[in-house]
Amino acid sequence: MTKENLQYIVSVLKGETPKNCPDWWEMLGFLQCHKIAGMWYRKAMQLQLPLPDKIQRILQNIFDSQARRVRHMRGYIEELSDALCQTGVGHAFLKGSALCNVRLNGKEIYTDGERISNDIDILVAPDTLDAIGATLKALGYMQGRYDRTTDTVIPFARTEILRRRMNRGEVAPFVKRTDNAECPFAEIDVNFSLGNTPNDGAELLREMVRTAKAYDGKIKLNTLSPETFFLHLVMHQYKESCLHFTVERGKDLDVYKLADIFYLLKTGAVQMPLILEKASDFGVVDRLGTVLRQVGEIFEDEDSISVARLLGDEQPHVIDYAAKKEYVWQAGIAERLCVFDTTHYLQEV
């Protein structure tokens, strides 16, 4: 990926009219890999940007397909929301599940088709995992993975379920078939930790779940207050930045995740002084600085970079828990974003 193509893409995402695209094929692949084709296309249409007919059709098809998927998944989100509210278990819908469905401080972040989610994310307290699991199983979900070849859900072995919880601080996903050709399965991702270990950020997590409340939008959902929602996105991105597993999969700098943070700031849905106050209260100022640096560099946003400098913007070490190894980066954020496989930029400590 060239720097010129990256600048072209970022300019449109920021709502700025760019110069001519240097390479449409390269740009299209980047949009797809970073799951930003829908949001980029809508911004391009708002700017009345002239696109080649073939590129226009491809992007419009992606946008329309994503809109259908979001609307289809909305039914499963509502079903889960109703079930959880009936049990009385504290919970909050996260990330795309909330951003595509509710308004934060009266602001709609994404229209249908802009943002795609592969799963439905919820945040819960660790001591409610059994109750959550029972609710999901009653709705027909099982912990496993969907196999497209057989159109079935293959359950995980108990060892895999335990490994994910111990090594990644996550619950193995709950999955069920949907009988929908475009969206053949629904997947629930249950989050009970804000970091790489079960107790990382435990106090902040308890505060998030305790203060979650219902917000209106396309549907009514329990989610986090705008500032804690923002901090959760920051904590999740920081976690992704630290894991060798995510670096290997090219997910440590997914632009769609950083776009969530950027748009929340720029639409006025959150207030930076309140975010800084929360981050200070719960001791995550350094993580906020780290992620704001990533957002600032990729979106060429001086406001984010300036705040990051004040907070401390050092990029985290990358940890391979299975191999018990630790790495540092030998390349900058923008440089890594332009390369498909960045593992050769890692140097073992």
Secondary structure, 3 states (H helix, E strand, C coil): CCHHHHHHHHHHHCCCCCCCCCCHHHHHHHHHHCCCHHHHHHHHHHCCCCCCHHHHHHHHHHHHHHHHHHHHHHHHHHHHHHHHHHHCCCCEECHHHHHCCEEECCEECCCCCCCCCCCEEEECCHHHHHHHHHHHHHCCCEEEEEECCCCEEEECCHHHHHHHHHHHCCCCCEEEECCCCCCCEEEEEEECCCCCCCCCCHHHHHHHHHHCEEECECCCEEECCHHHHHHHHHHHHHHHHHEHHHHHCCCCCCHHHHHHHHHHHHCCCCCHHHHHHHHHHCCCHHHHHHHHHHHHHHCCCHHHHHHHHHHCCCCCCEEECCCCEEEEECCCHHHHHCCCCCHHHEEEC
